[in-house]
């Protein structure tokens, strides 16, 4: 099943794909960059949606993952997995 953006020819990870990724309270990341797989997250509330000089940005609160950061239609990180980033940063900065 393809998202509307994919059927309209939007390139994976583009702003058009990101906007079309929200349907009926769900954010879905479907992309030709990851054939045969998709990620859907139930949204509770959109906290921020805007465009920087470099990318489209969306932050939303989800049922299962807490706050979710999406750049150009691609999930970057969530509250649920942020500990893995923090551990990596601590280990990297604590070693001389």
C-alpha positions as CSV (number, residue, x, y, z in Angstrom):
1,X,0.0,0.0,0.0
2,X,1.5,3.4,-1.0
3,X,0.8,6.7,0.6
4,X,-0.9,9.4,-1.5
5,X,2.4,11.2,-1.8
6,X,4.1,8.2,-3.2
7,X,1.3,7.7,-5.8
8,X,1.6,11.4,-6.8
9,X,5.3,10.9,-7.4
10,X,6.7,12.7,-4.4
11,X,10.3,11.7,-3.7
12,X,10.9,9.8,-0.4
13,X,11.6,12.0,2.5
14,X,10.3,15.2,0.8
15,X,8.0,17.8,2.3
16,X,5.1,16.6,0.3
17,X,5.5,13.1,1.6
18,X,5.6,14.4,5.2
19,X,2.4,16.4,4.8
20,X,0.6,13.5,3.3
21,X,1.8,11.1,5.9
22,X,-0.9,12.1,8.5
23,X,-4.2,10.4,8.1
24,X,-7.0,9.8,10.6
25,X,-4.8,10.6,13.6
26,X,-1.9,8.4,12.4
27,X,1.5,9.4,11.1
28,X,2.8,6.9,8.6
29,X,6.3,6.7,7.2
30,X,6.2,4.9,3.9
31,X,9.1,5.3,1.6
32,X,10.9,3.7,-1.2
33,X,14.1,4.2,0.9
34,X,12.9,1.2,3.0
35,X,11.2,-1.3,0.6
36,X,8.8,-3.7,2.2
37,X,8.4,-1.9,5.5
38,X,6.5,1.0,7.0
39,X,6.2,2.7,10.4
40,X,2.9,4.1,11.7
41,X,2.5,6.0,15.0
42,X,-0.8,7.0,16.5
43,X,-0.8,10.8,17.2
44,X,-2.3,12.5,20.2
45,X,-1.5,16.1,19.3
46,X,0.7,18.0,16.9
47,X,3.0,20.2,19.0
48,X,4.8,22.0,16.2
49,X,4.7,22.0,12.4
50,X,6.8,24.4,10.3
51,X,9.6,24.8,7.8
52,X,13.2,25.8,8.5
53,X,15.6,27.0,5.9
54,X,16.6,23.4,5.4
55,X,13.7,21.1,6.0
56,X,10.1,20.6,7.0
57,X,9.8,20.0,10.8
58,X,7.0,18.3,12.7
59,X,6.9,17.4,16.4
60,X,3.9,15.5,17.7
61,X,2.9,13.6,20.9
62,X,2.1,10.0,20.3
63,X,0.3,7.2,22.2
64,X,3.3,4.8,22.4
65,X,6.4,6.8,21.8
66,X,5.9,10.2,23.6
67,X,7.1,13.2,21.6
68,X,8.3,12.4,18.1
69,X,10.5,14.5,15.9
70,X,9.9,14.2,12.1
71,X,12.2,15.9,9.5
72,X,11.1,15.9,5.9
73,X,8.6,13.1,6.6
74,X,11.1,10.8,8.3
75,X,11.0,10.0,12.0
76,X,14.3,11.1,13.6
77,X,13.9,10.3,17.3
78,X,11.2,9.8,20.0
79,X,11.0,10.2,23.8
80,X,10.8,6.4,23.9
81,X,14.3,5.9,22.3
82,X,16.1,9.0,23.4
83,X,18.0,7.1,26.1
84,X,20.0,5.4,23.4
85,X,21.2,8.8,22.1
86,X,22.0,10.0,25.6
87,X,24.1,6.9,26.4
88,X,26.0,7.2,23.1
89,X,26.7,10.9,23.8
90,X,27.8,10.2,27.4
91,X,30.1,7.4,26.3
92,X,31.6,9.5,23.5
93,X,32.2,12.6,25.6
94,X,33.5,10.8,28.7
95,X,36.3,9.0,26.9
96,X,39.5,11.1,26.4
